[in-house]
Amino acid sequence: MSLFDKFYPMYYRSFEDRDSTKHLLDFYYSTDIDHLIAEYRTYNSVLLKEKAKSLYLDFFHFIAERVPAYKDFLRLNGVDHTKIVSSDDMQRVPWVNKKNYLGKYAPNELCVDGSLRSNGLVALSSGSSGQPFSWPRGGFQDVESNLTAEVFLKDIFEIDKYKTLVINCFSMGMYVAGLHVTNMVIQASYKGYDLLVATPGLSLSDIDKVLREASGPYDQIILAGYPPFVKDVVDYSIAHGFSWSKRKLRFLFAAEGFSEKWRENIITSASQDFSDLSISLNMYGSADSLILGHETPISICAKRILESNDQVSTAVIGSTRTCTLIQYNPLMRFFEKENNELIFSSFAGIPLVRYNIHDEGGLFTHNELYSQFLKIGVDLHNELRNNNINNSWKLPFLYLFGKSDSTISYYGLKIFPENIKAALESDQLKQWATGKFRMQVKDDNNGIQKIIIAIELGFALEPSVELVTIFSRELVVTLRQKNSEYNRLYESLGEKSLPLVKLFPKGSGLFSNDVVKQKCVM
């Protein structure tokens, strides 16, 4: 019997049993995580997908009957849930988002039986797609996410082998990531791992103090935070004389994607081994559902192949754009693809069926991804062996480009955030930039469209005409390399198509209030 055959019935019981939280915690503390790791290594792709479809069909009927807001939403859209009897029928169920569903009902109406009673915590989303939203959640969701975290903390970050200090550099307070990372580490430590978490949040001086005063007894350090801020942490520590060369360091990222060039820059700047595929991990998460999935050594290996060969990338994901490639458990988060956007269902505090956060991307079963690579002449099995990966998980994959509304339109073509990131991560600019930027398109005084790119400079740097020239030149070179439509426009318009670069000292101007995820579009 699978672990999940015991676990998911507890979700439904949590609305009937006042002792449900105690039972959930008992389940978590009594679960030998090695059993779950073994399941991940032996799943059958086809059977796993069918089991997930059945699980979420039952979930749909449950919330259609027990969640007042969703019952009304289906009524308004002419959907009789009793007529939905298969996963194919589910395609007729409209997806939900903040605009058409969440924003139209009171918080209690969005919960089972119109009550918040089964939830014990509320967290804020970072507002990356608009205004922050309050998300209640209960014990089931925390235990579910803690199980996910314990799996990667043990199987990838080896907390069972190394005495580990986790420095939580996420924003603390009401925002979801900081508290969640703290909780998942504390809960894992209660299961007997030699594990400690420090919570300096976004204070560089406090992080530096933890590194100097508290890290000595530990075999390894995990820096957890938003990618651009973790880069700030590493740069700040080095600038203030901290040496990483004799420390074992790992990185736990979340909230946005990055290229393998960026990963290489931060890992090597901290004197760590870039070839070690278990040294860093990027989580794909959301305030509503916590961890949706995360990178694994196999997904990082595949991503590096995609970024190193445009032909392979086009054949596998249909694009040469930089993506985040993750593995996920479809029994925990059931993903579908519709109009190039990912939609998912989740056993959350606010139960979600076919929820669309407008992330662009696509899906593969485990076997499908291997087959796609093999068609273009790349044997992932061999690649894994060459990288000393012997126990890969048989979970499905998703690739993610980011928000579908995070691009800007210039002369009818799209400029993607990863185009700008690639320039800032280049050898020519990485010494000058933090990686944070904003972009927009505006008409100048003559009514001609211009791309405006605002960029944050690194520590102790000031804008200058010389720096503006350096940034402008590299941005154009990278845009022409990475964006074929822009290259054709440049060949037609020449200097008229050059971006207007505005540089800001660190933490000033547009970047003075960067406390959570950066927004790329002004």
C-alpha positions as CSV (number, residue, x, y, z in Angstrom):
1,M,0.0,0.0,0.0
2,S,1.2,3.5,-0.9
3,L,1.8,6.0,1.8
4,F,-0.7,8.2,0.1
5,D,-3.5,5.6,0.4
6,K,-3.3,6.3,4.1
7,F,-2.7,10.0,3.9
8,Y,-5.3,11.5,1.6
9,P,-8.4,10.1,3.5
10,M,-7.1,12.2,6.4
11,Y,-7.9,15.3,4.4
12,Y,-11.6,14.5,4.3
13,R,-11.7,13.4,7.9
14,S,-10.1,16.7,9.0
15,F,-13.5,18.4,8.5
16,E,-15.3,15.9,10.7
17,D,-12.8,15.1,13.5
18,R,-11.8,17.7,16.0
19,D,-8.7,15.6,16.8
20,S,-7.6,15.5,13.1
21,T,-4.5,17.8,13.6
22,K,-3.2,15.4,16.3
23,H,-3.7,12.4,14.0
24,L,-2.0,14.3,11.1
25,L,1.0,15.1,13.3
26,D,1.1,11.5,14.5
27,F,1.2,10.4,10.9
28,Y,4.0,12.7,10.1
29,Y,6.2,11.8,13.0
30,S,5.6,8.1,12.5
31,T,6.3,8.1,8.8
32,D,9.7,6.7,7.8
33,I,10.6,9.0,4.9
34,D,12.7,6.3,3.3
35,H,9.5,4.5,2.3
36,L,8.4,7.6,0.4
37,I,11.8,8.0,-1.2
38,A,11.6,4.3,-2.3
39,E,8.1,5.0,-3.8
40,Y,9.5,8.0,-5.8
41,R,12.3,5.8,-7.2
42,T,10.0,3.0,-8.4
43,Y,6.8,4.7,-9.6
44,N,5.2,3.5,-12.9
45,S,4.5,6.6,-15.0
46,V,1.2,5.3,-16.5
47,L,-0.2,3.9,-13.2
48,L,0.7,7.0,-11.3
49,K,-1.0,9.3,-13.7
50,E,-4.2,7.2,-13.7
51,K,-4.2,7.1,-9.9
52,A,-3.8,10.9,-9.7
53,K,-6.7,11.4,-12.1
54,S,-9.0,9.3,-10.0
55,L,-7.9,11.0,-6.8
56,Y,-8.7,14.5,-8.1
57,L,-12.0,13.5,-9.7
58,D,-13.2,12.5,-6.2
59,F,-11.8,15.7,-4.8
60,F,-13.7,17.8,-7.4
61,H,-17.0,16.2,-6.4
62,F,-16.2,16.7,-2.7
63,I,-15.6,20.5,-3.0
64,A,-18.5,20.8,-5.5
65,E,-20.8,19.7,-2.7
66,R,-19.1,21.1,0.3
67,V,-17.6,24.5,-0.7
68,P,-20.3,27.2,-1.0
69,A,-18.3,29.4,-3.4
70,Y,-17.4,26.6,-5.7
71,K,-20.9,25.3,-5.7
72,D,-22.1,28.8,-6.8
73,F,-19.3,29.1,-9.4
74,L,-20.3,25.8,-11.1
75,R,-23.9,26.9,-11.0
76,L,-23.1,30.2,-12.7
77,N,-21.1,28.4,-15.4
78,G,-23.8,25.8,-16.0
79,V,-21.8,22.8,-14.7
80,D,-23.6,19.9,-13.0
81,H,-20.9,18.1,-11.1
82,T,-22.8,14.9,-11.1
83,K,-22.4,14.7,-14.9
84,I,-18.6,14.9,-14.6
85,V,-17.7,11.2,-14.3
86,S,-14.3,10.9,-15.9
87,S,-11.0,12.9,-16.2
88,D,-12.0,13.7,-19.8
89,D,-15.2,15.3,-18.5
90,M,-13.1,17.5,-16.3
91,Q,-11.9,19.4,-19.3
92,R,-15.4,20.9,-19.5
93,V,-15.0,22.4,-16.0
94,P,-13.8,26.0,-16.3
95,W,-10.6,26.9,-14.5
96,V,-10.6,29.3,-11.7
97,N,-8.3,32.2,-10.9
98,K,-8.3,35.3,-8.6
99,K,-10.4,37.3,-10.9
100,N,-13.2,35.0,-11.8
101,Y,-13.4,33.1,-8.5
102,L,-11.3,33.9,-5.5
103,G,-12.0,37.7,-5.6
104,K,-15.7,37.2,-5.8
105,Y,-16.4,35.4,-2.5
106,A,-15.7,35.9,1.2
107,P,-12.8,33.9,2.6
108,N,-15.1,31.5,4.6
109,E,-17.2,30.8,1.5
110,L,-14.1,29.5,-0.3
111,C,-13.5,26.9,2.4
112,V,-15.2,23.6,3.1
113,D,-18.7,24.0,4.7
114,G,-18.2,27.8,4.6
115,S,-16.0,27.7,7.7
116,L,-12.4,28.6,8.5
117,R,-12.4,26.3,11.5
118,S,-10.1,23.6,9.9
119,N,-7.5,26.3,9.2
120,G,-5.0,27.5,11.8
121,L,-2.9,30.0,9.9
122,V,-3.2,32.7,7.2
123,A,-0.4,33.8,5.0
124,L,0.0,36.5,2.3
125,S,1.0,35.9,-1.3
126,S,3.7,38.3,-2.5
127,G,1.4,39.9,-5.0
128,S,3.5,39.1,-8.0
129,S,0.3,39.2,-10.2
130,G,-1.4,42.1,-8.5
131,Q,-2.5,42.7,-4.9
132,P,-1.4,40.3,-2.2
133,F,-4.1,37.7,-1.3
134,S,-4.7,36.1,2.1
135,W,-4.5,32.3,2.1
136,P,-5.7,30.3,5.1
137,R,-4.3,26.8,5.6
138,G,-4.5,24.0,8.1
139,G,-2.6,21.1,9.5
140,F,-3.1,18.8,6.5
141,Q,-1.4,21.2,4.1
142,D,1.5,21.7,6.5
143,V,2.1,18.0,7.0
144,E,1.8,17.4,3.2
145,S,4.4,20.0,2.5
146,N,6.7,18.9,5.4
147,L,6.7,15.4,3.9
148,T,7.8,16.9,0.5
149,A,10.5,18.9,2.2
150,E,11.9,16.1,4.3
151,V,12.3,14.0,1.1
152,F,14.5,16.5,-0.6
153,L,16.3,17.6,2.6
154,K,17.3,13.9,3.2
155,D,17.7,12.4,-0.3
156,I,19.3,15.5,-2.0
157,F,20.8,17.7,0.7
158,E,21.7,14.7,2.9
159,I,20.7,16.1,6.3
160,D,20.9,12.6,7.7
161,K,24.7,12.6,7.0
162,Y,25.7,16.2,7.8
163,K,25.1,18.4,10.8
164,T,23.2,21.2,9.0
165,L,22.5,24.9,9.6
166,V,19.7,26.4,7.5
167,I,19.8,30.2,7.2
168,N,16.4,31.4,6.2
169,C,16.9,34.5,4.0
170,F,13.3,34.7,2.9
171,S,11.1,37.6,4.0
172,M,9.6,36.8,7.4
173,G,6.2,38.0,8.8
174,M,3.0,37.5,6.8
175,Y,4.6,36.3,3.6
176,V,4.4,32.6,3.1
177,A,7.9,31.5,2.2
178,G,9.8,32.6,5.3
179,L,7.4,31.0,7.8
180,H,7.0,27.9,5.8
181,V,10.7,27.2,5.4
182,T,11.2,27.8,9.1
183,N,8.4,25.4,9.9
184,M,9.5,22.6,7.6
185,V,13.0,22.7,9.0
186,I,11.9,22.7,12.6
187,Q,9.5,19.8,12.0
188,A,12.3,17.8,10.3
189,S,14.6,18.5,13.3
190,Y,11.9,17.1,15.6
191,K,12.2,13.8,13.7
192,G,15.8,13.5,14.9
193,Y,17.9,15.1,12.3
194,D,20.8,17.3,13.5
195,L,19.3,20.4,12.0
196,L,19.1,24.0,13.1
197,V,17.3,27.0,11.4
198,A,18.2,30.6,11.8
199,T,15.7,33.3,10.7
200,P,17.5,36.6,9.9
201,G,15.2,37.2,7.0
202,L,16.2,40.0,4.6
203,S,18.9,41.6,6.9
204,L,22.3,41.2,5.3
205,S,24.1,42.2,8.5
206,D,22.1,39.7,10.6
207,I,22.8,36.9,8.0
208,D,26.5,37.8,8.1
209,K,26.4,37.7,11.9
210,V,24.9,34.2,11.9
211,L,27.5,33.0,9.4
212,R,30.4,34.2,11.7
213,E,29.0,33.4,15.1
214,A,26.7,30.3,14.7
215,S,27.9,28.3,11.7
216,G,31.2,27.0,13.1
217,P,29.9,23.7,14.6
218,Y,28.0,22.7,11.4
219,D,29.2,20.4,8.6
220,Q,27.1,22.2,6.0
221,I,25.1,25.4,5.5
222,I,21.9,25.8,3.5
223,L,21.2,29.3,2.3
224,A,17.4,29.5,1.6
225,G,16.0,32.6,-0.1
226,Y,14.9,34.4,-3.3
227,P,17.7,33.9,-6.0
228,P,18.7,37.6,-6.4
229,F,18.8,38.1,-2.7
230,V,20.9,35.0,-2.0
231,K,23.3,36.4,-4.6
232,D,23.4,39.6,-2.5
233,V,24.1,37.4,0.6
234,V,27.1,35.7,-1.0
235,D,28.5,39.0,-2.4
236,Y,28.0,40.8,0.9
237,S,29.7,38.0,2.9
238,I,32.7,37.9,0.6
239,A,33.0,41.7,0.6
240,H,33.1,41.6,4.4
241,G,35.8,38.9,4.5
242,F,33.9,35.7,5.0
243,S,35.5,32.7,3.3
244,W,33.4,30.0,1.7
245,S,36.3,27.9,0.4
246,K,36.4,25.5,3.4
247,R,32.6,25.4,4.0
248,K,30.1,23.0,2.5
249,L,27.3,25.1,1.1
250,R,24.0,24.4,-0.5
251,F,21.3,26.6,-1.9
252,L,17.5,26.4,-1.5
253,F,15.8,28.8,-3.9
254,A,12.2,29.7,-4.6
255,A,10.0,32.3,-6.2
256,E,11.7,32.7,-9.6
257,G,13.7,30.9,-12.2
258,F,17.2,31.4,-13.5
259,S,19.6,30.2,-16.0
260,E,22.4,27.6,-15.5
261,K,24.8,30.5,-16.2
262,W,23.4,32.3,-13.2
263,R,23.6,29.1,-11.1
264,E,27.2,28.6,-12.1
265,N,28.1,32.2,-11.2
266,I,26.7,32.0,-7.7
267,I,28.0,28.5,-6.9
268,T,31.6,29.3,-8.1
269,S,31.6,32.7,-6.5
270,A,31.0,30.9,-3.2
271,S,33.9,28.5,-4.0
272,Q,31.6,25.5,-4.4
273,D,31.6,22.7,-7.1
274,F,29.2,23.6,-10.0
275,S,29.4,20.0,-11.3
276,D,27.7,18.7,-8.1
277,L,24.0,18.5,-9.1
278,S,22.9,18.2,-5.5
279,I,24.3,21.5,-4.4
280,S,21.3,23.6,-5.2
281,L,17.6,23.2,-5.6
282,N,14.8,25.6,-6.8
283,M,11.3,25.1,-5.4
284,Y,8.2,25.9,-7.5
285,G,5.7,27.1,-4.9
286,S,2.8,29.4,-4.3
287,A,1.1,30.9,-1.2
288,D,-2.1,29.0,-1.8
289,S,-0.5,25.5,-2.0
290,L,3.0,25.8,-0.7
291,I,5.4,23.4,-2.6
292,L,4.1,22.5,-6.0
293,G,7.3,20.8,-7.1
294,H,11.0,21.3,-7.1
295,E,14.2,20.7,-9.0
296,T,16.1,17.4,-8.6
297,P,19.6,16.4,-9.8
298,I,18.0,14.7,-12.8
299,S,15.9,17.8,-13.7
300,I,19.0,20.1,-13.3
301,C,21.0,17.7,-15.5
302,A,18.3,17.8,-18.2
303,K,18.0,21.6,-17.9
304,R,21.8,22.0,-18.5
305,I,21.5,20.0,-21.7
306,L,18.6,22.1,-22.9
307,E,20.4,25.4,-22.3
308,S,23.6,24.1,-24.0
309,N,22.0,23.1,-27.2
310,D,19.2,25.1,-29.0
311,Q,18.4,22.2,-31.3
312,V,17.7,19.9,-28.3
313,S,15.8,22.5,-26.5
314,T,13.5,23.2,-29.5
315,A,12.9,19.5,-30.0
316,V,12.1,18.8,-26.3
317,I,10.2,21.9,-25.1
318,G,9.5,23.6,-28.4
319,S,11.5,26.7,-27.5
320,T,15.0,28.0,-26.8
321,R,13.8,30.1,-23.9
322,T,15.3,29.5,-20.4
323,C,12.9,27.4,-18.4
324,T,12.7,25.9,-14.9
325,L,12.5,22.1,-15.1
326,I,11.1,20.5,-12.0
327,Q,9.7,17.1,-10.8
328,Y,6.4,17.0,-9.0
329,N,4.1,14.4,-7.3
330,P,0.8,14.3,-9.2
331,L,-0.9,12.8,-6.1
332,M,-0.1,16.0,-4.3
333,R,-0.5,18.5,-7.1
334,F,-2.4,17.5,-10.2
335,F,-1.2,19.5,-13.2
336,E,-2.9,20.1,-16.5
337,K,-1.9,22.2,-19.5
338,E,-4.3,24.4,-21.3
339,N,-3.4,27.0,-23.9
340,N,0.2,26.8,-22.9
341,E,-0.6,27.6,-19.3
342,L,-0.3,25.3,-16.3
343,I,-3.3,24.8,-14.2
344,F,-3.4,22.6,-11.0
345,S,-5.6,21.2,-8.3
346,S,-4.6,21.1,-4.7
347,F,-5.9,19.9,-1.3
348,A,-5.4,23.4,0.2
349,G,-7.0,25.4,2.9
350,I,-9.0,27.0,0.1
351,P,-9.5,23.9,-2.0
352,L,-8.5,24.5,-5.6
353,V,-9.6,22.6,-8.7
354,R,-8.1,23.6,-12.1
355,Y,-6.5,26.8,-10.6
356,N,-4.8,29.0,-13.1
357,I,-2.0,31.3,-11.9
358,H,-1.1,32.0,-15.5
359,D,2.3,30.3,-15.5
360,E,3.5,29.4,-19.0
361,G,4.9,25.9,-19.5
362,G,4.2,22.2,-20.2
363,L,4.2,18.7,-18.8
364,F,5.9,15.3,-19.3
365,T,5.5,12.0,-17.6
366,H,8.8,10.6,-16.6
367,N,9.0,8.3,-19.6
368,E,7.9,11.0,-22.0
369,L,10.8,13.3,-21.1
370,Y,13.3,10.5,-21.6
371,S,11.7,9.7,-24.9
372,Q,11.8,13.3,-26.1
373,F,15.5,13.5,-25.4
374,L,16.2,10.1,-27.0
375,K,14.5,11.2,-30.3
376,I,17.1,13.9,-30.6
377,G,19.9,11.5,-29.8
378,V,20.4,12.3,-26.1
379,D,20.3,9.3,-23.7
380,L,19.4,10.7,-20.3
381,H,20.3,7.4,-18.6
382,N,23.9,7.8,-19.8
383,E,23.9,11.5,-18.8
384,L,22.8,10.6,-15.3
385,R,25.5,7.9,-15.0
386,N,28.1,10.3,-16.2
387,N,27.0,12.7,-13.5
388,N,27.0,10.0,-10.8
389,I,23.2,10.1,-10.3
390,N,22.3,6.5,-9.5
391,N,18.9,6.8,-7.8
392,S,16.7,9.2,-9.8
393,W,13.0,9.6,-9.0
394,K,10.4,8.3,-11.4
395,L,8.1,11.3,-11.0
396,P,6.7,13.4,-13.8
397,F,8.2,16.7,-15.0
398,L,7.0,20.2,-15.8
399,Y,8.8,23.0,-17.4
400,L,8.0,26.6,-16.5
401,F,8.7,29.9,-18.3
402,G,7.1,32.2,-15.8
403,K,4.0,34.4,-15.8
404,S,2.3,34.7,-19.1
405,D,1.9,38.4,-18.5
406,S,5.5,39.1,-17.6
407,T,6.7,40.0,-21.1
408,I,6.6,43.4,-22.7
409,S,5.5,44.1,-26.3
410,Y,7.8,46.1,-28.5
411,Y,6.8,46.7,-32.2
412,G,4.5,43.7,-31.8
413,L,7.2,41.3,-30.7
414,K,7.7,39.9,-27.2
415,I,10.7,40.7,-25.0
416,F,11.0,38.1,-22.3
417,P,12.5,38.6,-18.8
418,E,15.0,35.8,-19.4
419,N,16.4,37.8,-22.4
420,I,17.4,40.6,-20.0
421,K,18.5,38.1,-17.2
422,A,20.9,36.4,-19.7
423,A,22.7,39.7,-20.4
424,L,23.0,40.6,-16.7
425,E,24.4,37.1,-16.0
426,S,27.0,37.4,-18.8
427,D,30.7,37.6,-18.0
428,Q,30.7,41.2,-19.2
429,L,28.0,42.4,-16.7
430,K,27.9,40.0,-13.7
431,Q,30.5,42.0,-11.8
432,W,28.4,45.2,-12.0
433,A,24.8,44.0,-11.5
434,T,22.8,42.4,-8.8
435,G,20.5,40.8,-11.4
436,K,17.5,42.9,-10.5
437,F,15.8,44.9,-13.2
438,R,12.6,46.4,-14.5
439,M,11.5,46.8,-18.1
440,Q,8.8,48.7,-19.9
441,V,7.9,50.1,-23.3
442,K,7.1,53.8,-23.6
443,D,6.7,56.3,-26.5
444,D,9.2,59.0,-26.6
445,N,8.4,62.7,-27.4
446,N,8.2,61.8,-31.1
447,G,5.8,58.9,-30.5
448,I,8.4,56.3,-31.2
449,Q,8.4,53.2,-29.0
450,K,11.4,52.7,-26.8
451,I,12.4,49.8,-24.5
452,I,13.4,51.2,-21.1
453,I,15.4,48.9,-18.8
454,A,16.1,49.9,-15.2
455,I,19.0,48.0,-13.6
456,E,20.2,47.8,-10.0
457,L,24.0,48.1,-9.6
458,G,26.0,46.0,-7.2
459,F,27.4,47.1,-3.8
460,A,29.3,50.4,-3.7
461,L,28.8,51.2,-7.4
462,E,27.4,54.4,-8.9
463,P,25.9,55.1,-12.3
464,S,28.1,56.5,-14.9
465,V,28.0,57.2,-18.7
466,E,30.7,54.6,-19.1
467,L,28.6,51.9,-17.3
468,V,25.5,52.8,-19.2
469,T,27.4,52.3,-22.4
470,I,28.7,48.9,-21.2
471,F,25.2,47.7,-20.2
472,S,23.6,49.0,-23.4
473,R,26.1,47.2,-25.6
474,E,25.8,43.9,-23.8
475,L,22.0,44.1,-23.7
476,V,21.8,44.5,-27.5
477,V,24.3,41.7,-28.1
478,T,22.3,39.3,-25.9
479,L,18.9,40.4,-27.2
480,R,20.1,39.7,-30.8
481,Q,21.4,36.3,-29.8
482,K,18.5,35.2,-27.6
483,N,15.5,36.8,-29.4
484,S,15.3,36.2,-33.2
485,E,12.4,38.6,-33.6
486,Y,14.3,41.4,-32.0
487,N,17.4,40.6,-34.1
488,R,15.3,41.0,-37.3
489,L,13.9,44.3,-36.0
490,Y,17.4,45.5,-35.2
491,E,18.5,44.7,-38.7
492,S,15.7,46.8,-40.0
493,L,15.7,49.7,-37.5
494,G,19.3,49.8,-36.4
495,E,19.9,52.2,-33.5
496,K,16.3,53.2,-33.2
497,S,15.7,49.8,-31.6
498,L,18.4,50.2,-28.9
499,P,17.1,50.0,-25.3
500,L,17.3,53.0,-23.0
501,V,19.3,51.9,-19.9
502,K,18.8,53.5,-16.5
503,L,21.1,52.5,-13.7
504,F,20.4,52.7,-10.0
505,P,22.7,52.4,-7.0
506,K,21.8,49.3,-4.9
507,G,18.6,49.7,-2.9
508,S,17.7,53.0,-4.5
509,G,14.9,54.3,-6.7
510,L,12.8,51.6,-8.2
511,F,14.7,49.0,-6.1
512,S,14.3,50.7,-2.7
513,N,11.4,48.5,-1.6
514,D,12.5,45.1,-2.9
515,V,11.6,42.9,0.0
516,V,10.1,39.9,-1.8
517,K,10.0,38.7,-5.3
518,Q,11.2,41.1,-7.9
519,K,8.7,42.3,-10.6
520,C,10.3,42.5,-14.0
521,V,7.7,44.7,-15.7
522,M,7.3,48.4,-14.6
